[in-house]
Amino acid sequence: MTQPVRLQDRPAWGYLLRDYYEFYRFLSAGGSAAIRSHQKTVRERISRVIKSNAEVRETEGVSKPVTAHLQRGLDNGRLERHAPFIRALETVREHLVWQYGYEKVPRGLERNYAYAELAGPTGPVVTDEIILGLVLFAPGCTYPAHAHDGIAESYICLSGAVSENDQGVYAPGSLIFNPPSHLHRITVADRNPALLCYAWVGDRDKLSNQKMVFTRPRSTSK
């Protein structure tokens, strides 16, 4: 019987997870106890994934229309302090499976958005501790309002600039925290794509069975 491939067999994934850990160790919590607690939880769960020598299931990468902007996003990210993380991403780039995650994607969004899971129930690093991944937005994209049931989510902006709920602008190196069920809408600057990494933490059943849906705006007509 063939033994499963593990992190120790694919060191590129191990380096990537360690770089992820360092993000959540050194980025400021901005004085927020809730964000500080979230960062600690993310670090603890990443540490458990590494120590367990998690299984790695590498497959051939899958692209989406928006991945035509990926190189620009990586090039811009390489100019930031987190350039080592960008280089780590590039070593596994050929195995990234870009997807939408929604049964029905709003018209136009299919060309302007996609995400790729790095670690989680569907791999490539297989774990039920946490979900880590990337999300790529084309310039000028509006990502409709949505929320995650039972999932605490954080984004780290790797390149480009985004706004969430029209409340401030997040440049490279910024962390955005969304507590469970928090409704959030993302808009992207119009000159460059935005590349973000994210972390989801929650109960194992929530991580394995999360259903992502957009929230329709309420009609004001009577």
C-alpha positions as a Markdown table, in Angstrom:
| # | Residue | x | y | z |
|---|---|---|---|---|
| 1 | Met | 0.0 | 0.0 | 0.0 |
| 2 | Thr | 1.4 | 3.4 | -1.0 |
| 3 | Gln | 2.1 | 5.7 | 1.9 |
| 4 | Pro | 0.6 | 9.1 | 1.8 |
| 5 | Val | 2.8 | 12.1 | 1.0 |
| 6 | Arg | 3.5 | 14.2 | 4.0 |
| 7 | Leu | 4.8 | 17.7 | 4.8 |
| 8 | Gln | 8.3 | 16.3 | 5.4 |
| 9 | Asp | 8.3 | 15.0 | 1.8 |
| 10 | Arg | 7.2 | 18.3 | 0.3 |
| 11 | Pro | 9.2 | 21.0 | 2.2 |
| 12 | Ala | 7.9 | 23.8 | 0.1 |
| 13 | Trp | 4.5 | 23.5 | 1.8 |
| 14 | Gly | 6.2 | 23.4 | 5.2 |
| 15 | Tyr | 8.1 | 26.6 | 4.5 |
| 16 | Leu | 4.8 | 28.2 | 3.4 |
| 17 | Leu | 3.0 | 27.2 | 6.6 |
| 18 | Arg | 5.9 | 28.6 | 8.7 |
| 19 | Asp | 5.8 | 31.9 | 6.8 |
| 20 | Tyr | 2.0 | 32.0 | 7.4 |
| 21 | Tyr | 2.7 | 31.4 | 11.1 |
| 22 | Glu | 5.1 | 34.3 | 11.2 |
| 23 | Phe | 2.5 | 36.6 | 9.7 |
| 24 | Tyr | 0.2 | 36.0 | 12.6 |
| 25 | Arg | 3.1 | 36.3 | 15.1 |
| 26 | Phe | 4.4 | 39.7 | 14.0 |
| 27 | Leu | 1.5 | 41.7 | 12.5 |
| 28 | Ser | 0.1 | 44.2 | 14.9 |
| 29 | Ala | -3.3 | 43.5 | 16.4 |
| 30 | Gly | -3.9 | 47.3 | 16.6 |
| 31 | Gly | -4.7 | 47.1 | 20.3 |
| 32 | Ser | -7.7 | 44.8 | 19.7 |
| 33 | Ala | -8.0 | 41.9 | 22.1 |
| 34 | Ala | -10.3 | 40.1 | 19.7 |
| 35 | Ile | -7.7 | 40.3 | 16.9 |
| 36 | Arg | -4.9 | 39.3 | 19.2 |
| 37 | Ser | -6.9 | 36.3 | 20.3 |
| 38 | His | -7.6 | 35.3 | 16.7 |
| 39 | Gln | -3.9 | 35.6 | 15.8 |
| 40 | Lys | -3.0 | 33.3 | 18.6 |
| 41 | Thr | -5.6 | 30.8 | 17.6 |
| 42 | Val | -4.4 | 30.8 | 14.0 |
| 43 | Arg | -0.8 | 30.3 | 15.2 |
| 44 | Glu | -1.8 | 27.4 | 17.4 |
| 45 | Arg | -3.7 | 25.6 | 14.7 |
| 46 | Ile | -0.9 | 26.1 | 12.1 |
| 47 | Ser | 1.6 | 24.8 | 14.6 |
| 48 | Arg | -0.5 | 21.6 | 15.1 |
| 49 | Val | -0.7 | 21.1 | 11.4 |
| 50 | Ile | 3.1 | 21.3 | 11.1 |
| 51 | Lys | 3.7 | 19.1 | 14.1 |
| 52 | Ser | 1.3 | 16.4 | 12.8 |
| 53 | Asn | 3.3 | 16.2 | 9.6 |
| 54 | Ala | 0.0 | 16.6 | 7.7 |
| 55 | Glu | -0.7 | 14.8 | 4.4 |
| 56 | Val | -0.1 | 16.7 | 1.2 |
| 57 | Arg | -2.2 | 16.0 | -1.9 |
| 58 | Glu | -0.7 | 17.9 | -4.8 |
| 59 | Thr | -2.7 | 18.1 | -8.0 |
| 60 | Glu | -2.3 | 19.9 | -11.3 |
| 61 | Gly | -3.3 | 23.5 | -10.9 |
| 62 | Val | -6.6 | 24.9 | -12.2 |
| 63 | Ser | -6.9 | 28.5 | -13.4 |
| 64 | Lys | -9.8 | 30.9 | -13.7 |
| 65 | Pro | -10.1 | 34.0 | -15.9 |
| 66 | Val | -8.9 | 36.2 | -13.0 |
| 67 | Thr | -5.6 | 34.3 | -12.7 |
| 68 | Ala | -4.4 | 36.3 | -15.7 |
| 69 | His | -3.8 | 39.0 | -13.1 |
| 70 | Leu | -1.9 | 36.7 | -10.7 |
| 71 | Gln | 1.6 | 37.5 | -12.0 |
| 72 | Arg | 1.0 | 41.2 | -11.5 |
| 73 | Gly | -0.2 | 40.6 | -8.0 |
| 74 | Leu | 2.8 | 38.5 | -7.2 |
| 75 | Asp | 5.2 | 41.0 | -8.7 |
| 76 | Asn | 3.7 | 43.8 | -6.6 |
| 77 | Gly | 3.8 | 41.7 | -3.5 |
| 78 | Arg | 7.5 | 41.0 | -4.0 |
| 79 | Leu | 8.2 | 44.7 | -3.4 |
| 80 | Glu | 6.8 | 44.5 | 0.1 |
| 81 | Arg | 8.3 | 43.4 | 3.4 |
| 82 | His | 6.6 | 40.0 | 3.0 |
| 83 | Ala | 8.5 | 39.2 | -0.2 |
| 84 | Pro | 9.7 | 35.9 | 1.3 |
| 85 | Phe | 6.1 | 34.8 | 1.6 |
| 86 | Ile | 5.5 | 35.7 | -2.0 |
| 87 | Arg | 8.5 | 33.6 | -3.0 |
| 88 | Ala | 7.2 | 30.7 | -1.0 |
| 89 | Leu | 3.9 | 31.0 | -2.9 |
| 90 | Glu | 5.7 | 30.9 | -6.2 |
| 91 | Thr | 7.2 | 27.5 | -5.3 |
| 92 | Val | 3.8 | 25.9 | -5.1 |
| 93 | Arg | 2.0 | 28.0 | -7.7 |
| 94 | Glu | 1.7 | 25.2 | -10.2 |
| 95 | His | -0.5 | 23.2 | -7.7 |
| 96 | Leu | -2.9 | 26.0 | -6.9 |
| 97 | Val | -6.5 | 25.0 | -7.7 |
| 98 | Trp | -8.4 | 28.3 | -8.3 |
| 99 | Gln | -12.2 | 28.1 | -7.7 |
| 100 | Tyr | -15.3 | 30.1 | -6.9 |
| 101 | Gly | -16.9 | 28.4 | -3.9 |
| 102 | Tyr | -20.4 | 29.4 | -4.8 |
| 103 | Glu | -23.1 | 27.4 | -6.6 |
| 104 | Lys | -24.1 | 30.6 | -8.4 |
| 105 | Val | -21.6 | 33.3 | -9.1 |
| 106 | Pro | -23.1 | 36.8 | -9.8 |
| 107 | Arg | -22.7 | 37.9 | -13.4 |
| 108 | Gly | -19.3 | 39.4 | -14.1 |
| 109 | Leu | -17.7 | 38.1 | -10.9 |
| 110 | Glu | -16.5 | 34.9 | -12.6 |
| 111 | Arg | -13.9 | 37.0 | -14.4 |
| 112 | Asn | -12.9 | 39.1 | -11.5 |
| 113 | Tyr | -12.5 | 36.7 | -8.5 |
| 114 | Ala | -11.3 | 33.3 | -7.5 |
| 115 | Tyr | -9.7 | 31.7 | -4.4 |
| 116 | Ala | -7.2 | 28.8 | -3.9 |
| 117 | Glu | -7.1 | 26.7 | -0.8 |
| 118 | Leu | -3.6 | 26.1 | 0.6 |
| 119 | Ala | -4.5 | 24.1 | 3.7 |
| 120 | Gly | -7.8 | 22.7 | 4.8 |
| 121 | Pro | -10.2 | 19.8 | 4.4 |
| 122 | Thr | -9.7 | 19.7 | 0.6 |
| 123 | Gly | -5.9 | 20.4 | 0.7 |
| 124 | Pro | -3.4 | 20.5 | -0.8 |
| 125 | Val | -2.2 | 20.4 | 2.9 |
| 126 | Val | -5.0 | 18.3 | 4.3 |
| 127 | Thr | -6.2 | 19.3 | 7.7 |
| 128 | Asp | -9.4 | 19.9 | 9.7 |
| 129 | Glu | -7.7 | 22.3 | 12.1 |
| 130 | Ile | -7.9 | 25.5 | 9.9 |
| 131 | Ile | -8.4 | 26.7 | 6.4 |
| 132 | Leu | -5.7 | 28.8 | 4.8 |
| 133 | Gly | -5.8 | 30.2 | 1.3 |
| 134 | Leu | -5.4 | 32.9 | -1.3 |
| 135 | Val | -8.0 | 35.2 | -2.9 |
| 136 | Leu | -7.4 | 37.2 | -6.0 |
| 137 | Phe | -9.5 | 40.1 | -7.2 |
| 138 | Ala | -9.2 | 41.9 | -10.5 |
| 139 | Pro | -8.8 | 45.7 | -10.6 |
| 140 | Gly | -12.1 | 47.4 | -9.8 |
| 141 | Cys | -13.8 | 44.3 | -8.6 |
| 142 | Thr | -16.7 | 44.5 | -6.1 |
| 143 | Tyr | -17.1 | 41.3 | -4.1 |
| 144 | Pro | -20.7 | 41.3 | -2.9 |
| 145 | Ala | -21.8 | 41.2 | 0.8 |
| 146 | His | -21.5 | 37.8 | 2.4 |
| 147 | Ala | -20.9 | 36.2 | 5.8 |
| 148 | His | -19.5 | 33.0 | 7.2 |
| 149 | Asp | -21.6 | 31.0 | 9.8 |
| 150 | Gly | -19.5 | 30.0 | 12.8 |
| 151 | Ile | -16.2 | 31.0 | 11.1 |
| 152 | Ala | -13.8 | 33.7 | 12.2 |
| 153 | Glu | -12.0 | 35.0 | 9.2 |
| 154 | Ser | -9.0 | 37.2 | 8.6 |
| 155 | Tyr | -7.4 | 38.6 | 5.4 |
| 156 | Ile | -3.9 | 39.8 | 5.0 |
| 157 | Cys | -3.4 | 42.1 | 2.0 |
| 158 | Leu | -0.3 | 40.9 | 0.0 |
| 159 | Ser | -0.6 | 43.4 | -2.8 |
| 160 | Gly | -3.0 | 46.0 | -4.2 |
| 161 | Ala | -5.5 | 47.8 | -2.0 |
| 162 | Val | -9.0 | 47.0 | -0.9 |
| 163 | Ser | -11.8 | 48.5 | 1.2 |
| 164 | Glu | -14.2 | 46.5 | 3.3 |
| 165 | Asn | -17.8 | 48.0 | 3.9 |
| 166 | Asp | -16.4 | 51.3 | 2.7 |
| 167 | Gln | -14.6 | 51.7 | 6.1 |
| 168 | Gly | -11.0 | 52.5 | 5.4 |
| 169 | Val | -8.5 | 51.3 | 2.9 |
| 170 | Tyr | -6.3 | 48.3 | 3.5 |
| 171 | Ala | -2.8 | 48.4 | 1.8 |
| 172 | Pro | -0.2 | 45.6 | 1.7 |
| 173 | Gly | 0.6 | 44.3 | 5.1 |
| 174 | Ser | -2.8 | 45.1 | 6.6 |
| 175 | Leu | -4.9 | 42.6 | 8.4 |
| 176 | Ile | -8.7 | 42.6 | 8.2 |
| 177 | Phe | -10.7 | 40.7 | 10.8 |
| 178 | Asn | -14.3 | 39.5 | 10.4 |
| 179 | Pro | -15.9 | 37.7 | 13.4 |
| 180 | Pro | -18.4 | 34.9 | 12.7 |
| 181 | Ser | -21.5 | 36.0 | 10.8 |
| 182 | His | -20.1 | 39.5 | 10.1 |
| 183 | Leu | -21.5 | 40.8 | 6.9 |
| 184 | His | -18.8 | 42.2 | 4.7 |
| 185 | Arg | -18.4 | 43.6 | 1.2 |
| 186 | Ile | -15.0 | 44.2 | -0.5 |
| 187 | Thr | -14.1 | 46.7 | -3.2 |
| 188 | Val | -10.8 | 46.8 | -5.0 |
| 189 | Ala | -8.8 | 49.8 | -6.4 |
| 190 | Asp | -9.0 | 50.2 | -10.1 |
| 191 | Arg | -5.3 | 50.2 | -11.2 |
| 192 | Asn | -4.0 | 46.9 | -9.8 |
| 193 | Pro | -5.3 | 43.5 | -8.8 |
| 194 | Ala | -5.5 | 42.7 | -5.1 |
| 195 | Leu | -4.0 | 39.5 | -3.8 |
| 196 | Leu | -4.8 | 38.5 | -0.2 |
| 197 | Cys | -4.2 | 35.4 | 2.0 |
| 198 | Tyr | -6.8 | 34.4 | 4.5 |
| 199 | Ala | -7.3 | 32.2 | 7.5 |
| 200 | Trp | -10.6 | 30.6 | 8.7 |
| 201 | Val | -11.0 | 29.2 | 12.2 |
| 202 | Gly | -14.0 | 27.5 | 13.7 |
| 203 | Asp | -15.3 | 24.1 | 14.8 |
| 204 | Arg | -14.3 | 21.2 | 12.6 |
| 205 | Asp | -17.8 | 20.6 | 11.3 |
| 206 | Lys | -18.1 | 24.3 | 10.3 |
| 207 | Leu | -14.8 | 24.2 | 8.4 |
| 208 | Ser | -15.7 | 21.0 | 6.6 |
| 209 | Asn | -19.3 | 22.0 | 5.6 |
| 210 | Gln | -19.2 | 25.8 | 5.2 |
| 211 | Lys | -21.6 | 26.9 | 2.5 |
| 212 | Met | -20.8 | 30.3 | 1.0 |
| 213 | Val | -23.7 | 32.5 | -0.1 |
| 214 | Phe | -24.0 | 36.1 | -1.1 |
| 215 | Thr | -26.6 | 38.3 | 0.7 |
| 216 | Arg | -29.1 | 39.9 | -1.6 |
| 217 | Pro | -29.7 | 43.6 | -0.9 |
| 218 | Arg | -33.2 | 44.2 | 0.5 |
| 219 | Ser | -35.7 | 45.7 | -1.8 |
| 220 | Thr | -37.0 | 49.1 | -0.8 |
| 221 | Ser | -40.0 | 48.9 | -3.0 |
| 222 | Lys | -43.5 | 48.1 | -1.5 |
